[in-house]
Amino acid sequence: MERAETTGSSARWRHAPDVVARRIRGELILVPIRRTSAELDGFFTLNATGADIWTWIGEGRSLNEMAKRLAEEYEIDAEVARADVNGVVNELMATGALVASGD
């Protein structure tokens, strides 16, 4: 598995084509769409921070850009923001919801 912190601060990702996101009652739900029911691993709920990161990934933002924005919006330390972005990206990659961008 590729980990966010090893891909560099300018690395970018994209949403996996077989995952759909839906906002339901204020939460962002990710649902993997698979070919057979045996391949369906379930759905994932993102908190507000995770939902922001998901949105920023869709906008093509880099790890540095997302960490900076997260630090500003949530008024947290830059290193904490970077660690949070790394954690969310790594978790989303592990679930197959993200793929490294080839750009």
C-alpha positions as CSV (number, residue, x, y, z in Angstrom):
1,M,0.0,0.0,0.0
2,E,1.2,3.5,-0.9
3,R,1.3,5.8,2.1
4,A,0.7,9.5,1.9
5,E,3.8,10.6,3.9
6,T,6.1,8.7,1.5
7,T,4.7,10.2,-1.7
8,G,5.9,13.8,-1.1
9,S,4.2,17.0,-0.1
10,S,3.1,17.8,-3.6
11,A,1.6,14.4,-4.2
12,R,-2.0,14.3,-5.4
13,W,-4.7,11.7,-5.4
14,R,-8.1,11.2,-7.0
15,H,-11.3,9.5,-5.9
16,A,-11.5,5.9,-7.0
17,P,-14.0,5.5,-9.9
18,D,-15.8,2.7,-8.1
19,V,-16.6,4.8,-5.0
20,V,-19.6,7.2,-4.7
21,A,-20.0,9.9,-2.1
22,R,-23.3,11.0,-0.7
23,R,-24.1,13.6,1.9
24,I,-26.8,12.3,4.3
25,R,-27.9,14.2,7.3
26,G,-24.8,16.2,7.4
27,E,-22.4,13.3,7.1
28,L,-20.4,12.2,4.0
29,I,-20.9,8.6,3.2
30,L,-18.6,6.7,0.9
31,V,-20.0,3.7,-0.8
32,P,-17.9,1.3,-2.8
33,I,-19.6,0.0,-5.9
34,R,-18.3,-3.5,-6.8
35,R,-19.2,-6.0,-9.5
36,T,-20.5,-8.6,-7.1
37,S,-22.0,-8.5,-3.6
38,A,-19.0,-10.6,-2.3
39,E,-16.7,-7.7,-3.2
40,L,-18.7,-5.1,-1.4
41,D,-16.8,-4.2,1.8
42,G,-19.4,-1.8,3.2
43,F,-19.6,1.9,3.4
44,F,-17.5,4.5,5.2
45,T,-18.6,7.6,7.1
46,L,-16.3,10.6,7.2
47,N,-16.4,13.2,9.9
48,A,-16.2,16.9,9.1
49,T,-12.4,16.9,8.7
50,G,-12.5,13.8,6.6
51,A,-15.2,15.2,4.4
52,D,-13.2,18.4,3.9
53,I,-10.1,16.4,2.9
54,W,-12.3,14.3,0.5
55,T,-13.6,17.5,-1.1
56,W,-10.1,19.0,-1.4
57,I,-8.8,15.8,-3.0
58,G,-11.5,16.1,-5.6
59,E,-10.3,19.6,-6.3
60,G,-6.8,18.3,-7.0
61,R,-5.1,19.8,-3.9
62,S,-1.7,18.5,-2.8
63,L,-0.9,17.3,0.7
64,N,0.7,20.6,1.6
65,E,-2.3,22.6,0.3
66,M,-4.7,20.4,2.3
67,A,-2.6,20.6,5.5
68,K,-2.4,24.4,5.2
69,R,-6.1,24.8,4.6
70,L,-6.9,22.4,7.4
71,A,-4.7,24.3,9.9
72,E,-6.3,27.6,8.9
73,E,-9.9,26.4,9.0
74,Y,-9.6,24.4,12.2
75,E,-7.1,26.7,13.9
76,I,-4.6,23.9,14.6
77,D,-0.9,23.5,14.4
78,A,0.5,22.9,10.9
79,E,2.2,19.6,11.9
80,V,-1.0,18.3,13.5
81,A,-2.9,19.3,10.3
82,R,-0.3,17.5,8.2
83,A,-0.5,14.4,10.3
84,D,-4.3,14.5,10.1
85,V,-4.3,14.8,6.3
86,N,-1.7,11.9,6.1
87,G,-3.9,9.7,8.3
88,V,-7.1,10.4,6.3
89,V,-5.4,9.9,3.0
90,N,-3.7,6.7,4.1
91,E,-7.0,5.3,5.5
92,L,-8.9,6.2,2.3
93,M,-6.2,4.6,0.2
94,A,-6.3,1.4,2.3
95,T,-10.0,1.2,1.8
96,G,-9.6,1.7,-2.0
97,A,-11.5,5.0,-2.0
98,L,-8.5,6.9,-3.3
99,V,-5.8,6.2,-5.9
100,A,-2.6,8.1,-6.5
101,S,-3.0,10.6,-9.3
102,G,-0.9,10.0,-12.4
103,D,-0.7,13.7,-13.1
